[in-house]
Amino acid sequence: MDKPIFRQHISSQFNAELEDVRQRVMAMGGLVEQQIVDATQALMTLDAALAEKVSLNDFKINQLEVTIDEECSRILARRQPTASDLRLVYAVIKTITDLERIGDEAGKIGRMARDLASQERLIQNLREVQHLSRAVSKMVRDALDAFARLDAQAALNVAREDREIDREYEALLRQCITFMMEDPRTIGRVMDIIWCVRALERIGDHAKNISEYVIYLVKGKDVRHLSLEAVQREIESQ
């Protein structure tokens, strides 16, 4: 794990503000993780009530994004941070945007689950969807853990996980297409499943984005468009 990069400031209030922002991000991340779990559970069990809960909870994530964004704006205006402090504020702003979008994707799954609950249940359980959801949830959790610990190597490991998510996503698409070909009557319902799988894949992409912000925060390097091998070299070069 990388050593902490933030210095203590003469103003204890500034220290408190920075720590408060970090804690708010972690709280938002925890809520987002729960939304993924609940949305997938609603999909697998066709629980309309749980799906509705996911939709209603989305406003909490949106409100947290607004609150944290406003706090970051106040820090920028009042403290005029530089160096690692400025990178922290920047990384927080970018991270909460991706967390909010993860919440949106979970909301999509919830809405699809609510719609599917009123239709005839598919014969095939598609347990692979639940497996993908667990892998994506772990990816989000690992990205937030890397953010909390300022661990660039752990963040890179999260980015590597995205390759496996993409492979599982493609395999699920092929499975869904085969299912529709075998029973065209299920096309509408399977298409809803495909949209849910697509939402999970997008959540993985957003978790990868968060991991890249962590590397920028810790190493001061923008690695968004580099290969994983190049990112590893950047981490090891410092």
C-alpha positions in Angstrom: 0.0 0.0 0.0 1.2 3.5 -0.8 2.1 5.8 2.1 -0.3 8.6 2.9 0.4 11.6 0.6 -1.5 14.3 2.4 0.3 16.6 4.8 -1.2 18.1 7.9 -2.2 21.7 7.5 -1.8 24.6 9.9 -5.5 25.0 9.8 -7.1 22.1 11.6 -10.4 23.0 10.0 -8.9 22.4 6.5 -7.8 19.0 7.6 -11.3 18.3 8.9 -12.8 19.4 5.6 -10.7 17.1 3.5 -11.4 14.2 5.8 -15.1 14.9 5.8 -15.2 14.9 2.0 -13.4 11.5 1.9 -15.8 10.0 4.4 -18.8 11.3 2.5 -17.4 9.6 -0.6 -17.2 6.3 1.2 -20.7 6.6 2.6 -22.0 7.3 -1.0 -20.0 4.3 -2.2 -21.6 2.1 0.5 -25.1 3.1 -0.6 -24.2 2.5 -4.2 -23.0 -1.0 -3.4 -26.2 -1.8 -1.6 -28.2 -0.6 -4.6 -26.4 -3.1 -6.9 -27.1 -5.9 -4.5 -30.8 -5.0 -4.1 -31.3 -4.4 -7.8 -29.8 -7.8 -8.7 -31.8 -9.6 -6.0 -35.0 -8.0 -7.3 -34.1 -9.2 -10.8 -33.4 -12.7 -9.7 -36.4 -13.1 -7.5 -38.7 -10.8 -9.5 -39.5 -8.9 -6.3 -41.4 -5.9 -7.4 -41.4 -4.3 -3.9 -37.6 -4.5 -3.7 -37.3 -3.1 -7.2 -39.4 -0.2 -6.2 -37.2 0.4 -3.2 -34.1 0.6 -5.5 -35.9 3.2 -7.6 -36.8 5.3 -4.5 -33.3 5.1 -3.0 -31.8 6.6 -6.2 -32.6 10.1 -5.0 -30.3 9.6 -1.9 -27.4 8.9 -4.2 -28.2 12.0 -6.3 -28.5 14.1 -3.2 -25.1 12.9 -1.9 -23.5 13.8 -5.2 -24.9 17.3 -5.0 -23.8 17.8 -1.4 -20.3 16.5 -1.9 -19.9 18.5 -5.1 -20.9 21.7 -3.2 -18.5 21.0 -0.5 -15.6 20.5 -3.0 -16.6 23.8 -4.6 -16.3 25.6 -1.2 -12.9 24.0 -0.6 -11.7 25.1 -4.0 -12.9 28.7 -3.4 -11.9 29.2 0.2 -8.7 27.1 0.5 -7.3 27.2 -3.0 -5.6 23.8 -2.6 -2.4 22.9 -4.5 -0.5 19.7 -5.3 -1.9 16.5 -3.6 -4.7 18.4 -1.9 -5.9 19.7 -5.3 -5.7 16.2 -6.7 -7.8 14.9 -3.9 -10.6 17.4 -4.6 -10.4 16.6 -8.3 -10.5 12.9 -7.7 -13.4 13.2 -5.4 -15.4 15.2 -7.9 -14.7 12.7 -10.6 -15.4 9.7 -8.3 -18.8 10.9 -7.2 -19.8 11.4 -10.8 -19.1 7.8 -11.5 -20.8 6.6 -8.3 -23.9 8.5 -9.3 -23.8 6.9 -12.7 -23.4 3.5 -11.0 -26.6 4.3 -9.1 -28.3 5.1 -12.3 -27.4 1.8 -13.8 -28.6 0.0 -10.6 -31.9 1.9 -11.0 -32.2 0.7 -14.6 -31.9 -2.9 -13.3 -34.5 -2.2 -10.7 -37.0 -0.8 -13.3 -36.4 -3.9 -15.5 -37.0 -6.2 -12.5 -40.2 -4.4 -11.7 -41.4 -4.8 -15.3 -40.4 -8.5 -15.5 -42.2 -9.2 -12.2 -45.5 -8.6 -14.0 -44.7 -11.1 -16.8 -44.4 -14.8 -17.0 -41.2 -16.1 -15.4 -38.5 -17.2 -17.7 -37.7 -21.0 -17.5 -34.0 -20.4 -17.4 -32.8 -18.9 -14.2 -29.7 -17.1 -15.7 -27.7 -17.6 -12.5 -24.8 -16.2 -14.5 -26.4 -12.8 -14.1 -26.1 -13.0 -10.3 -22.5 -14.2 -10.6 -21.7 -11.2 -12.8 -23.4 -8.9 -10.3 -21.3 -10.2 -7.5 -18.1 -9.7 -9.5 -19.1 -6.2 -10.4 -20.1 -5.4 -6.7 -16.6 -6.7 -5.6 -15.0 -4.4 -8.2 -16.8 -1.4 -6.9 -15.9 -2.3 -3.3 -12.3 -2.9 -4.2 -12.1 0.5 -6.0 -13.5 2.3 -3.0 -11.1 0.4 -0.7 -8.2 1.5 -2.9 -9.5 5.1 -2.6 -9.7 4.8 1.2 -6.2 3.4 1.5 -4.6 5.5 -1.3 -3.3 2.2 -2.8 -2.3 2.6 -6.4 -1.4 -1.1 -6.9 -4.8 -2.2 -5.5 -6.4 0.3 -7.9 -4.6 -1.2 -10.8 -5.8 -4.6 -9.8 -9.4 -3.3 -10.0 -8.7 -2.1 -13.6 -7.5 -5.6 -14.4 -10.7 -7.1 -13.1 -12.6 -5.2 -15.8 -11.2 -7.6 -18.4 -12.9 -10.6 -16.7 -16.2 -8.6 -16.4 -16.1 -7.9 -20.2 -15.6 -11.6 -20.9 -18.5 -12.6 -18.7 -20.7 -10.0 -20.3 -20.0 -11.3 -23.8 -20.6 -14.9 -22.7 -24.0 -13.8 -21.2 -25.0 -12.0 -24.4 -24.3 -15.1 -26.4 -26.4 -17.2 -23.9 -29.3 -14.7 -24.2 -29.2 -14.7 -28.0 -29.2 -18.5 -28.0 -32.2 -18.5 -25.6 -34.2 -16.2 -27.9 -33.4 -18.3 -31.0 -34.6 -21.4 -29.2 -37.8 -19.8 -28.0 -38.8 -16.6 -29.9 -41.7 -16.1 -27.6 -39.3 -15.0 -24.9 -37.6 -12.3 -27.0 -39.1 -9.3 -25.1 -38.3 -10.7 -21.7 -34.8 -11.7 -22.6 -34.1 -8.3 -24.1 -34.9 -6.9 -20.7 -32.3 -9.3 -19.2 -29.8 -8.1 -21.8 -30.3 -4.5 -20.8 -29.7 -5.5 -17.2 -26.5 -7.3 -18.1 -25.4 -4.3 -20.1 -26.0 -2.1 -17.0 -23.8 -4.4 -14.9 -21.0 -4.2 -17.5 -21.3 -0.4 -17.4 -21.0 -0.5 -13.6 -17.7 -2.3 -14.1 -16.5 0.4 -16.4 -17.3 3.1 -13.8 -15.5 1.2 -11.1 -12.5 1.1 -13.4 -12.7 4.8 -13.9 -12.6 5.3 -10.1 -9.5 3.1 -9.9 -7.8 5.3 -12.4 -8.6 8.4 -10.4 -7.0 6.7 -7.4 -3.8 6.2 -9.4 -3.9 9.9 -10.4 -4.5 10.9 -6.8 -1.6 8.9 -5.5 0.9 9.1 -8.3 0.0 12.3 -10.0 -0.3 10.5 -13.4 -3.3 10.5 -15.7 -3.5 6.9 -16.8 -7.0 6.9 -18.4 -5.8 6.0 -21.9 -2.8 3.8 -21.1 -2.6 0.1 -21.3 -2.5 -1.9 -18.1 1.1 -2.8 -18.7 2.0 0.9 -19.1 0.1 1.8 -15.9 2.1 -0.8 -14.0 5.3 0.7 -15.3 4.1 4.2 -14.2 3.4 2.9 -10.7 6.7 1.1 -10.3 8.7 4.1 -11.7 8.0 6.2 -8.5 
